[in-house]
Amino acid sequence: MNTLMAMVGGIITALIVGKNDPGFIHNGPLAGLVAVCAGSDVMHPLGALVTGGVAGALFVWLFVLQQRKLKIDDVLGVWPLHGVCGLWGGISAGIFGLEVFGGMGGVSFYAQLVGSLLSIMAAFVGGYIVYLVVKLSLGLRLSEEDEFKGADLSIHKIEASSKE
């Protein structure tokens, strides 16, 4: 029930905030599902709906921010979808898992907050190390010519589209 409610919340807010953009409508439910994973067993269904709704809106807002304003090349929106919505999910488990909000109890908001922030820090440090090693050993970017041709052709030696 809670996974469905979070998915519905993500769809509704992504539909509204994303102004009917199909990419946002399809990623909104994923944002809700990512967010509810941490606390689906302790939340009330309405808490799961709110968790998914906030996640859907967060995804749309952050995806637009990183693409248009910050110019970060994250075509699929992996960081807003999994990173930020996962962080929100960990924190929301500490909120909506509380008995005062209809949850099952047995959770601590502060423990969820600290654990979620430590997880983000560990992921950032680990990712930074991996990318640094790849950058120093192989490089992260294609040459200008290969960028112009595209990765499909320059790396994989396949056409991106047919020539019919």
N, C-alpha and C positions, 0 to 999 in steps of 0.2 A: 504494500500500500504506500509506504513512504517513498520508495523509489519512483513510483508512478506520480505521486503528488509533487515531488521535486522536479520531475521532468515537465509536468504541466506548468509549474511555476516558471521554469526556465523558458518554455515556449511562449507563454503569455507576455512576459516582460521583454524578451528578445523581439517579439513581434511588434510591441509598442515602441520600445526604445530604438529598435533597429529600423523602424519605418517600413515594415514589410519586405526588407531585404532578404532574399532566399537564403543566403549564406548565414545570416544571423538566425533565421528561423530554424535552420538545421543544426546550428551549433548551440542554440539556447537550451534545448533539451540535454545535450551533452554537458553543458555547464552545470545544469541542475543535478545531473547524475553524479558528476565528479564531486560536487559539493556535499551531497547527502551521504556519500559513502562513509564518512567518518562517524556519523551519528544516526544512521537510519534505524538502528536497533534500540535507540533510547529516546527518540523524538516522538512527539505527537504528530499525526499527519498534517495538521495545520502548521506546525513548526517546519516540517519538511517542505511544505508549499512555499513558505516564506524563504527558507534557505535556497530553494531552487530559483525562486523569483529574483532574489538579490543576486545570485550567481549569473543568471541570464542577463540582467542589466549590467553587472560588472563586466562581463565578457564583451558586450557590445561597446561600452564606453571605453574600455582599455584597448580593445582591438583598434578602434578608430583613432584613439590617441597615439598608439605606437606606430600605426601606419602613416597617418597624415601629418602629425605634429612632430613626433620624435624621429620619423623616417627609419624605423627599425625594420629590417627585412625578416619578418616572421609571417610568411604567407598564410599558414594555417592557423595562426594565433595560438601557438602551443603554450606560450607563457601565460597569456590571460586565461586560457581555457583550463589548463592543468595546474599551473603554478598558483595563480591568484584565486581561482575558484576552489582549488584544493585547500589553500590557506583559509579561505572564508569557511569552508566546510568544517575544518578542524575547530575553528573558533565557534562556529554556530552549534556544533555538538555540545560545547560547553555552555551555550546559552539555552538552546531548546531541549537539551537533555535534562535540564533542571526541573524538578517537580513543580515549581512555581509557574512554569510555562507549559505544564501538561506532560512533561517528559517522565521517563521512568526513574530519574534520579540516579545517584551513584556516580555522577560526574562532577568535575570541578572546573569551573570556568578558567581559573588561573592556570591549572595544569594543562588544559587544552590550549590556552594561549601560548604558554611557554613552549610546550611540545611542538606546536605548529610553527612557531618562529624558529625554533632550533632546526626543524626539518627543512625549512626554507634556506637557512644558513648553510646547512650541510649540503644541500643540493646545489646551491650557488658555488660554494668552494669546490666541490667535486667537479661540477661542470666547468668551472674556470680552469682547473688543473688539466682536465682532458682536452679542452680547446687550446690551451697553451701548448701542450705537448704536440697536438696535431698541427698547430700553426708553425711551430718551430721545426717540426720534422717534415711535413708534407706541404704546408701552406693551406690557407682556407679559401682563397679566391682563385677564380679562373683568370687567365690572361684577358686583356681587352678583346682580342680577336675571338677567343673561345666564348666569352660572355655574349658577344654579338651573334655568334653562330648558335649559342644555346648549349646547355649541358647535355641534352639528349644526343645531339650530333657530335659535340666535341669530346665527351667522355665515353658515352655508350655506343657511339657510332650508329645511331638509329635516327631516322627522320621523325620529327614530332607530329607530322601530318602527312597524309598521302598526297600524291601528285596526280590526281585523276582529272 
